[in-house]
Amino acid sequence: MPEELLTALTTRSPSVGRNGSSAESVATPQFVTGEQVAALLDMGTCIGLMRTALIALGTGQARQMVRPVLRLDERNVLGMMPAYDPEAGVAGVKVLSVFPENYQRGRPSHQGLILLFDARTGAVKAIVDAEEVTAVRTAAASAAATDALARTDATRLAILGTGVQARQHLKAMARVRELSALTVWDRRSERVEAFAQYAREQTGLPVTACARVADATAAADIICTVTAATEPILFASDVKPGAHVNAVGSCTPKARELASDLVAAGRVFVDWLPAALEEAGDLLLAIADGAVTERHVLGEVGSVLAGDLPGRTGPTEITVFESLGQAVQDLLAADHVFAALQSGSGREPSA
């Protein structure tokens, strides 16, 4: 972020009263950089925060709205995501751009800012770089859902995609299951090989780079789809009985990663139902195909985590978590980092 913009965002002049006298200055909001987020929001902590956020959504505790989206062109959008969780005492809004094709260019697909407000006074208390928060909390939410829905003996992971979310999901899945092997696929073979090497170095796991989706997923217990696909890449025939699928890459009504037959075959859970029924192309296009109806969605994974809704009910069921990413997730993650910095317990990143 340019220095002059940062200065403008975080500097306030004293207000002037009607008689020309200066009123008491409002506290300057703190700007939290992506580097600070990376240093202070570890994956294990964030998984716990996402469980809390998902439960807040599943129980109706959190208040939010389906994000207003301004379409820039066929795929690129600007979005606004406001939320309030009275129990956690957080209120705020995330403003971001989503440019899916950036994934293919090695650039971040989601960029923006999170504004944290003091829920008691309404003052802006922090402006948080959203890119790193989005990266970590997205994978952490998948991990919370995986812990709730995947078989306890799930050990073989498949990741479809090789971008930022592929790396974060590898880290997150290892937090909730004892992984024994990884398979990976991407449309670009050079990316597959590079990610496979990265994964071997990071985890010590046996990693297989695959040329076909079916080869990557045939034996997988957990499958994470984190691509920029607009047409289905994963079909029911590619997924074995008992597997769990985290569908992450598609977040617009006309784009999908999952084929209709896989959606129909799965026990489907979402992060927040009102958003899923407006934004989740995996679901909406399966409904348009006549494969399922809205009633096929069993509910929100937060209700499973809260013990109010059955998740997996048998060892051969295919479970699906449809992840769109919700504002309360961003706020809880951002507020954790802000609180760590305020308390002095946070570790500042080295220069």
N, C-alpha and C positions, 0 to 999 in steps of 0.2 A: 504494500500500500504506500503511495507517495507520501513523503513526510509532510507536505503542506496540507494534504487531506486529513491525515492523522491529527495534525495540530488543530485543524478546524473542528474536527469531531469531538475532541477531548478538551477544548478550551472554552470557558464561558466568561463573559463579562458580567460584572455586578449589575443587577437589575436596578432601574431607576423609578422611584415612586412618583406620584402625581405632582408632588411639590418640588420635584427635581432632586430630592435627596436620594442617596444610594441605599438600596435595600440590602439585606444580608445576602452574601454570595451563596449560590447553590454549590454544593460539593461537586468537584470535577469528576466525571465518570472515568473509571480506569479502563485503558485499552489493554486487552489481553491478546498477545500475539500467538500465532500458530506454534511458534517454538515453545512458548510457555505451556500451551495446551499439551503438546507432545511430551513435555517433561513431567507434567502433573496429572495427566489423565491416563493412568495405566489400565491395561485391558481388564485385569481382574476386578479392579474397582468399578470400571465402567459397566461390566456385566451385572454387578449388583445394582448399580443405578438404573440400568435398563429393565431389570426385573421390577424395580419399584415403579418406573414409568409405565411399563406395560400393565401392571396391576392397577395403577391409577386410571388408565384408560379403560381397562376391562370392568372395573367396578363403578365407573362414572364419576370418580373423584375429580379427575382432571377435566378442565373445561377448555375446549378449543373448537376451531371451525375448520371445515375443509378448506385447504389453502386456495385463496384466489390466485389464479395464474393468468399472466398476460403472455400470449403466444407471440413470439418474435418472427417465427417462420414455421416451416413444417415440423421441426423437432425442438428447436431452442426456445426456452421460456424463461420468464422472470416470475418468481413466486414469493408469496408472503405467508408466514406460518406463525400465527399468534397462539398463545396458550397461557393458562393459569392453573396452578396446582395449589389450592389453599392449604392442604396438609403440609406440603413441602415449603410453602411460603415463597414460591417463585412465580414471577409473571414476566412475560417478555414476548419478543417476536424475532423470528429468523427471516431475513430477507436474502434471497439467493438467486443466482442464475443456474440453469441446468442446460448444459451443452453436451449431449451424449456423445457426439462424434469426437470431442476432445480426447476421449478414451483411446481412440485409434491414433491420435497424434502425440500421445504421451503427456497430455496436459490434464489438469483436474477437470472433471465434468461438472462438479458442484462447487460454486464459489459464492461467498457472501459474508454477511455479518450477523451476529446475534446480539440484540439489544436486551439487556437485563434491567428490569425496573424494580425499585424498592416497592414491594407489595403493600407497605404501610403508607408511604408518602407519595408514590407515583413518580419519584425522581429516577432518572436513568442512572444506574450505579455502575454499569460496565458495558463495554462494547467489545465483543469477543470475535476473533477471527473464526469463521464458521467452517473453513475447509477441513482443518484437523479434527474438530469436534465431529463433523459429519463422517469422516473416515473411520474414527474409532467407534462412535456410538452405533453406526450401522451394523458393523460386524458383531459388536457386543450384544445388540438386540437379537441377531441371528443365533448367537451362542445361548442366550437365555431361552429362546424358543426351542433350540436343539436339545437343551437339557431337559425341557419339559416334554418333548414329543418323540425324540429318537430313542431307539432301544438302548438299554443300559449297556449292552455288550457291543454297541456300534464302535468299530475301530478303523474302518477303511473309508477314507475321505476322497471325494472327487471334487475338483474345482474347475468350473467352466468359465474361462476368462483369466486374464493375467495382469490386470491393472492394480490400482491401489487397493480396491476391495478384495482382490484375490489374496494379497499379502496380509491384509487385516483379518480376513476370514480364516486363513491358515493359523494365525496366532490365536484367534478367538476359539476356534474349534478344539484346539489343543488344551484349552482351559477347562472344557466340559466333558471331554472324552479322552481316553488313553489311545492315541492314534497309533496304528501299526503300519500304515502305508498310505501313500498319496498318489493319485493319478490326476493329470491336468490336461486340459484341451483349450485351444484358442484357434480362431480362424487363421492367424498368422503364425506359421511354424517357428519363425525365429523368436517370437515372444514366448512360445511354449518352452523352448529349450532354455532360454534365459531364466524364466521363472522356475523351471525344474531345478536348475543349478542353484538358484537362490534358496529354494526350499530345502534342498539337501544340506546346504551349508548352515541354515538356520535351525533345522530340526534333527538332522541325522537320520531321517526316515528314508526308506527306499521310495524313490519318486520315479514314476513312469510318465514320460511325455507321450501323448497319444495324438494320432492323426485324425481320429474320428470320435465324436461324442460317445457313441455306443461303446467304444473300447474303454473310454475313461470311466463310464458309469456302470458297466455290466456287473461288477462285483462290489460296488460302493454301498456302504451303509448310510453315509451322509453325502448329499450332493448339494453344492452351493453354486447357483447360477448367478454370475456377477459380470454379465456382458452388456454390450450396447445393442443387442439384437432387436430387430423389429418383427421378425418372423420366428416361428417356433424352432428351437434347436434341440429340445428335449421332449421325447415321446414316451408314452407308457411302456412300449416295448424295450426302452433303454433302461428302465428302472426295475430293480428286482423287488420281490415282495419283502416287506419289512423295512424298506429304506425310508429315510427322511430327506425331504427336499426343502432347502431355503431358496425361495425365488426372490431375488434382490434387484436384478438389473433393470427390470421394466417398471417404470413409474408413470406412464402416460396411458390414456385409454386405447390408443391405437398401436401400441407396441407390446410384444410379448416374447417371452423365452420358452414358456411351457405350451405344449400342444393341448388341444381340447381334450383328447383322450386321456392324457395324464391328469389334468384337472379333474375329470370325471372319475378317475380311478382312485383319487386321493381323498383322505380326510383333511379338509382345507380349513386352516385357521389364518386370521389376519391380525395386523397390529391394531387397526381401528376400523370398524365396519363402515361408518359413514364415508370415510375416504376411499375404502376399497371398492365400494359400489359406484364411485364416480371416477376413480383414477386407475384402477388396476387392470391393465390390458389383458393380463393372463386370465383374469376372471371374466371381464366384460366381453372379450372376443369368444371365449368358450360359451358364454350365454348366447351371444349372437349366432354362434354355430348350431345352437340347439342341443349342445352336449350336456349342459347343466342349467339350473335356474339359480336365482339368488339364494334360495333356501339350501343350496349345496354347501354354502359357507356355514360351518358349524358354530363359528363365533370368534371371539378375540382371544389370542393366546394369553393375555393377561388374566382372563377368567379361568383358564387352565392353571396358571401359576397361583391364582388365589384359591384354588380348590373348589371353584364353583361350577366347573365344566369338565367333563371327561376329555382327556387328550387321546393318547394311544390306548386302544382297548384290546389289542391283540398283537402277537409278534409278527404276523404277516401283513399287517396293514401298511399302506404307504401314507405317510403323513406329509403335509405341505404347509409351510409357513410362507404366506404372501406378505412381503415386507415392502412398505412404501416409505417408511420413515416419518415420524410424527414430531410435532413441535415440542411437546412436553419432554421428549427424549433429549432434544438439543438443550432445553433449558436446564434440566437436572445436571447434565454433563457440564455445561458452561458454568453453572452456579457452583459446582464442586471445585472447579479450577479457581474461580474468583474467590471463594471462601478460603482456599488454601493460600492464595497470595495475600489476602487480607490478614490472615492469622499469623503469617510469617512461617507457617509450617511447610509452605511450598518451597520446593527447591528451584531456584532460578537457573535456567539453562546457561551453560558456559558460553563465553563469547566466541 
